[in-house]
Amino acid sequence: MSVRLNKEGHKVDLANSPLFKQALVEFGNKRYGPAEQLFENLDKHGYCCDMVHYYMAQCYDNLNQTEAAQMNYQWVAAYSKDATLVNYSIYGYEKLAYYDEHRNYAGQGNNFDRVKSRPVRSPVRSRVPPPTSYRFG
């Protein structure tokens, strides 16, 4: 896992990158937003490789950003030499494609147009006047 090839065929040594180690810690602690930013930073600064893109896809997947996740899964499937990673990325891509096809809403998640409203009852109580005196006895 330490030395990977990027899409141009150059070696990328992830084991010596403290940023990669920090990103893995964030990912392992399920803090996908900060982890994604660290992996994105790695990608922009010379560590562009299949493993970084796979972890980026996983982060986006867990953040429900399906389009970005699918793009990174496709990148891994197209450029990776690791058959296991390619299979995982194909599975991730197909899972998201299935999810996109079977979504049952379009638009906002808080749209309640289908819910019929009940008639609103007046908060005024009955029109019977309250008793003026109480007799106990």
C-alpha positions as YAML, in Angstrom:
chain: A
units: angstrom
residues:
- id: 1
  name: MET
  ca: [0.00, 0.00, 0.00]
- id: 2
  name: SER
  ca: [2.89, 2.39, 0.59]
- id: 3
  name: VAL
  ca: [4.10, 2.90, -3.00]
- id: 4
  name: ARG
  ca: [1.38, 3.42, -5.60]
- id: 5
  name: LEU
  ca: [1.44, 4.50, -9.24]
- id: 6
  name: ASN
  ca: [-0.46, 7.56, -10.39]
- id: 7
  name: LYS
  ca: [-2.20, 7.69, -13.76]
- id: 8
  name: GLU
  ca: [1.00, 8.89, -15.46]
- id: 9
  name: GLY
  ca: [2.89, 5.89, -14.07]
- id: 10
  name: HIS
  ca: [4.99, 7.82, -11.52]
- id: 11
  name: LYS
  ca: [5.54, 6.34, -8.09]
- id: 12
  name: VAL
  ca: [3.75, 7.94, -5.16]
- id: 13
  name: ASP
  ca: [4.95, 7.03, -1.66]
- id: 14
  name: LEU
  ca: [1.98, 7.39, 0.67]
- id: 15
  name: ALA
  ca: [3.69, 5.78, 3.69]
- id: 16
  name: ASN
  ca: [5.99, 8.78, 4.14]
- id: 17
  name: SER
  ca: [3.19, 11.33, 3.95]
- id: 18
  name: PRO
  ca: [2.04, 12.59, 7.36]
- id: 19
  name: LEU
  ca: [-0.98, 14.13, 5.64]
- id: 20
  name: PHE
  ca: [-2.06, 10.68, 4.40]
- id: 21
  name: LYS
  ca: [-1.68, 9.24, 7.90]
- id: 22
  name: GLN
  ca: [-3.75, 12.08, 9.35]
- id: 23
  name: ALA
  ca: [-6.41, 11.57, 6.67]
- id: 24
  name: LEU
  ca: [-6.61, 7.86, 7.52]
- id: 25
  name: VAL
  ca: [-7.06, 8.70, 11.21]
- id: 26
  name: GLU
  ca: [-9.90, 11.10, 10.37]
- id: 27
  name: PHE
  ca: [-11.48, 8.49, 8.09]
- id: 28
  name: GLY
  ca: [-11.14, 5.78, 10.73]
- id: 29
  name: ASN
  ca: [-12.86, 8.04, 13.27]
- id: 30
  name: LYS
  ca: [-15.75, 8.57, 10.82]
- id: 31
  name: ARG
  ca: [-15.03, 12.28, 10.38]
- id: 32
  name: TYR
  ca: [-15.54, 12.13, 6.64]
- id: 33
  name: GLY
  ca: [-15.64, 15.87, 5.94]
- id: 34
  name: PRO
  ca: [-12.17, 16.64, 7.34]
- id: 35
  name: ALA
  ca: [-10.83, 13.38, 5.88]
- id: 36
  name: GLU
  ca: [-12.12, 14.28, 2.43]
- id: 37
  name: GLN
  ca: [-10.43, 17.68, 2.61]
- id: 38
  name: LEU
  ca: [-7.12, 16.02, 3.53]
- id: 39
  name: PHE
  ca: [-7.40, 13.50, 0.69]
- id: 40
  name: GLU
  ca: [-8.28, 16.33, -1.70]
- id: 41
  name: ASN
  ca: [-5.19, 18.19, -0.52]
- id: 42
  name: LEU
  ca: [-3.06, 15.10, -1.14]
- id: 43
  name: ASP
  ca: [-4.51, 14.78, -4.63]
- id: 44
  name: LYS
  ca: [-3.65, 18.39, -5.47]
- id: 45
  name: HIS
  ca: [-0.11, 18.23, -4.08]
- id: 46
  name: GLY
  ca: [1.47, 15.32, -5.93]
- id: 47
  name: TYR
  ca: [-0.11, 12.31, -4.25]
- id: 48
  name: CYS
  ca: [-2.72, 11.66, -6.92]
- id: 49
  name: CYS
  ca: [-3.16, 7.88, -7.03]
- id: 50
  name: ASP
  ca: [-5.81, 5.19, -6.90]
- id: 51
  name: MET
  ca: [-5.77, 4.82, -3.11]
- id: 52
  name: VAL
  ca: [-6.31, 8.55, -2.54]
- id: 53
  name: HIS
  ca: [-9.17, 8.63, -5.03]
- id: 54
  name: TYR
  ca: [-10.74, 5.53, -3.51]
- id: 55
  name: TYR
  ca: [-10.71, 7.09, -0.04]
- id: 56
  name: MET
  ca: [-12.10, 10.32, -1.49]
- id: 57
  name: ALA
  ca: [-14.94, 8.30, -3.04]
- id: 58
  name: GLN
  ca: [-15.61, 6.61, 0.30]
- id: 59
  name: CYS
  ca: [-15.73, 9.98, 2.06]
- id: 60
  name: TYR
  ca: [-18.11, 11.44, -0.51]
- id: 61
  name: ASP
  ca: [-20.22, 8.28, -0.32]
- id: 62
  name: ASN
  ca: [-20.53, 8.61, 3.46]
- id: 63
  name: LEU
  ca: [-21.34, 12.31, 3.10]
- id: 64
  name: ASN
  ca: [-24.16, 11.44, 0.62]
- id: 65
  name: GLN
  ca: [-22.48, 13.34, -2.20]
- id: 66
  name: THR
  ca: [-23.23, 10.68, -4.79]
- id: 67
  name: GLU
  ca: [-22.01, 12.42, -7.94]
- id: 68
  name: ALA
  ca: [-18.58, 13.21, -6.51]
- id: 69
  name: ALA
  ca: [-18.33, 9.68, -5.12]
- id: 70
  name: GLN
  ca: [-19.21, 8.16, -8.48]
- id: 71
  name: MET
  ca: [-16.62, 10.30, -10.28]
- id: 72
  name: ASN
  ca: [-13.88, 9.11, -7.92]
- id: 73
  name: TYR
  ca: [-15.00, 5.48, -8.15]
- id: 74
  name: GLN
  ca: [-14.80, 5.81, -11.94]
- id: 75
  name: TRP
  ca: [-11.30, 7.28, -11.68]
- id: 76
  name: VAL
  ca: [-10.13, 4.29, -9.65]
- id: 77
  name: ALA
  ca: [-11.74, 1.81, -12.05]
- id: 78
  name: ALA
  ca: [-10.09, 3.52, -15.04]
- id: 79
  name: TYR
  ca: [-6.55, 4.04, -13.75]
- id: 80
  name: SER
  ca: [-5.85, 1.55, -10.95]
- id: 81
  name: LYS
  ca: [-3.63, -1.50, -11.46]
- id: 82
  name: ASP
  ca: [-4.92, -3.07, -8.23]
- id: 83
  name: ALA
  ca: [-7.66, -5.57, -9.14]
- id: 84
  name: THR
  ca: [-9.13, -5.60, -5.63]
- id: 85
  name: LEU
  ca: [-9.41, -1.82, -5.52]
- id: 86
  name: VAL
  ca: [-10.97, -1.83, -8.99]
- id: 87
  name: ASN
  ca: [-13.58, -4.36, -7.86]
- id: 88
  name: TYR
  ca: [-14.37, -2.33, -4.74]
- id: 89
  name: SER
  ca: [-14.74, 0.83, -6.77]
- id: 90
  name: ILE
  ca: [-17.01, -0.86, -9.32]
- id: 91
  name: TYR
  ca: [-19.17, -2.16, -6.47]
- id: 92
  name: GLY
  ca: [-19.32, 1.33, -4.92]
- id: 93
  name: TYR
  ca: [-20.25, 2.89, -8.24]
- id: 94
  name: GLU
  ca: [-22.98, 0.32, -8.93]
- id: 95
  name: LYS
  ca: [-24.37, 0.72, -5.41]
- id: 96
  name: LEU
  ca: [-24.71, 4.47, -5.93]
- id: 97
  name: ALA
  ca: [-26.20, 4.00, -9.40]
- id: 98
  name: TYR
  ca: [-28.82, 1.68, -7.92]
- id: 99
  name: TYR
  ca: [-29.56, 4.21, -5.20]
- id: 100
  name: ASP
  ca: [-29.97, 6.99, -7.78]
- id: 101
  name: GLU
  ca: [-32.41, 4.89, -9.82]
- id: 102
  name: HIS
  ca: [-34.53, 3.94, -6.82]
- id: 103
  name: ARG
  ca: [-34.83, 7.24, -5.02]
- id: 104
  name: ASN
  ca: [-38.45, 8.03, -4.35]
- id: 105
  name: TYR
  ca: [-38.20, 11.76, -4.01]
- id: 106
  name: ALA
  ca: [-37.13, 14.61, -6.20]
- id: 107
  name: GLY
  ca: [-36.11, 17.85, -4.63]
- id: 108
  name: GLN
  ca: [-35.98, 18.77, -1.01]
- id: 109
  name: GLY
  ca: [-36.05, 16.13, 1.64]
- id: 110
  name: ASN
  ca: [-38.38, 18.21, 3.77]
- id: 111
  name: ASN
  ca: [-41.16, 18.58, 1.18]
- id: 112
  name: PHE
  ca: [-44.44, 17.43, 2.69]
- id: 113
  name: ASP
  ca: [-46.78, 18.24, -0.20]
- id: 114
  name: ARG
  ca: [-48.27, 14.74, -0.19]
- id: 115
  name: VAL
  ca: [-49.45, 14.99, 3.41]
- id: 116
  name: LYS
  ca: [-53.08, 16.06, 3.60]
- id: 117
  name: SER
  ca: [-53.71, 18.64, 6.23]
- id: 118
  name: ARG
  ca: [-56.40, 18.02, 8.81]
- id: 119
  name: PRO
  ca: [-59.04, 20.64, 9.46]
- id: 120
  name: VAL
  ca: [-57.86, 22.94, 12.17]
- id: 121
  name: ARG
  ca: [-60.15, 23.12, 15.16]
- id: 122
  name: SER
  ca: [-60.74, 26.39, 16.83]
- id: 123
  name: PRO
  ca: [-58.94, 26.73, 20.13]
- id: 124
  name: VAL
  ca: [-62.10, 28.31, 21.60]
- id: 125
  name: ARG
  ca: [-63.81, 25.98, 23.99]
- id: 126
  name: SER
  ca: [-67.49, 25.26, 23.96]
- id: 127
  name: ARG
  ca: [-69.80, 28.22, 24.23]
- id: 128
  name: VAL
  ca: [-71.33, 27.09, 27.50]
- id: 129
  name: PRO
  ca: [-70.58, 29.73, 30.10]
- id: 130
  name: PRO
  ca: [-68.67, 28.61, 33.15]
- id: 131
  name: PRO
  ca: [-70.65, 28.15, 36.32]
- id: 132
  name: THR
  ca: [-70.94, 31.23, 38.50]
- id: 133
  name: SER
  ca: [-71.16, 29.47, 41.83]
- id: 134
  name: TYR
  ca: [-70.23, 26.10, 43.11]
- id: 135
  name: ARG
  ca: [-72.37, 24.29, 45.61]
- id: 136
  name: PHE
  ca: [-70.92, 21.54, 47.62]
- id: 137
  name: GLY
  ca: [-72.98, 19.74, 49.81]
...
